[in-house]
Amino acid sequence: MKGASPDLDRFVVFWLASADLVATIHAGYVAFVVIGFVAILVGWAAQWDWVRNLYFRTVHLAMILFVCCEALTGTTCPLTAWENALRVRGGESGYSRDFIGHWLDWLIFYEAPDWVFTAVYFTFGALVLLAFWFVPVQGRTANRSGASNLPRRNSGS
């Protein structure tokens, strides 16, 4: 493919760069799930309020449950499928990678039987669920007196 035409070379570069971008997003997804859990535990010990945020915790839980569902159903991750399709479009096959793709994949993918991954995902998912018990989510806090937290407007004076 090399040297066929400058336009063709640009498309190859585009497809491979797109595949690297998807691999980066995939690594970010994994990092959010893993580092997010570590942050919840550290934040609990350090009494950080933000680790009890309902939105953060719900998104975090949904992300690991999605991975668990993929493992349970034997579904390939959409990001993996998308990255592979882009690499094939760019003229690569299998898991041959350039520098960025190679190292991001090295961080994410390991060689092991499928049951090992399923067990790891479900164990991690159970730990994230368990964290809801030990580090409960804080909703919006209401004023205990029943009065509004908003400043009053002076009406008519």
KEMAR-443016 format. One record per residue (C-alpha): z, x negated, y. Coordinates in steps of 0.001 Angstrom, whole numbers, plus 500000, padded with zeros to 6 digits. Last residue first. Layout:
// KEMAR-443016
ZXY;...
This chain:
// KEMAR-443016
550492541000547362;548051542968545220;548294541163541924;549836537702541579;548219536384538493;550478535325535687;549961532006533948;548912532295530295;551471531614527568;551965535351527182;555398536693526460;556408537506522904;559528535342523179;558276533142520339;555178532088522320;552421531930519787;551294528786518086;547708528677516982;547612527918513340;549341524947511790;548056523878508394;550622522846505837;551070519204504826;552826519443501458;551235522699500308;547831522175501931;547937518635500529;547918520169497045;544451521551497746;543238518063498728;544891516641495597;543195519285493448;539829518379494981;540470514704494213;541290515528490614;538251517789490410;535932515142491813;537371512396489570;537131514552486438;533556515573487253;532610511959487931;534068510821484616;532405513722482764;528994512563484026;529279509206482242;529568506175484512;527309504011486665;528463504159490280;526945505669493402;528442505829496906;529199502285498099;526265500723496227;524080503502497616;525003502506501160;524381498872500287;520946499439498801;519814501898501449;520643499518504272;519047496456502642;515939498106501216;516235500139498094;514921500405494564;516707503400493076;513859504979491198;510509504651492882;509424503449496284;506145504394497966;507519505986501125;507027509496499715;509035508377496678;511775507211499067;511734510517500924;512034512491497682;514920510258496574;516770510824499857;516303514585499638;517505514750496033;520553512641496853;521339514746499932;520955517949497923;523538516676495417;522207517109491902;523585520193490186;525514519895486931;527207523240487554;530749521853487514;529772518676489347;527983520582492105;530933522982492368;533324520035492711;531154518521495460;531198521829497341;534975521982496854;535237518536498469;533328519674501568;535084523040501797;538500521343501780;537555519030504654;535977521872506616;539119523973506177;541422521064507037;539569520166510216;539342523797511317;543006524588510619;544380521524512412;547343520086510513;545956516543510702;545838516963514502;549623517201514794;550320513599513854;553773513338512296;553349509695511196;554058510567507553;551850513676507702;549220511758509628;549137509074506927;548622511721504243;546075513705506241;544323510512507329;543977509433503683;542396512799502919;540018512487505861;539157508950504779;537954510244501405;536177513425502521;534837512012505781;533731508796504059;531792510722501401;529998512751504058;529358509634506139;527870507894503087;525564510881502617;524596510801506311;523797507092505931;521750507770502787;519865510496504708;519157508000507495;518017505409504953;515611507970503468;514291508692506964;513746504961507503;511848504847504198;509687507825505132;508987506512508653;508222502967507465;505760504342504933;504237506549507632;503839503574509957;502183501550507167;499684504400506648;498837504389510344;498399500589510395;495984500778507488;495858499584503905;497777496371504676;500624497104502327;500000500000500000;
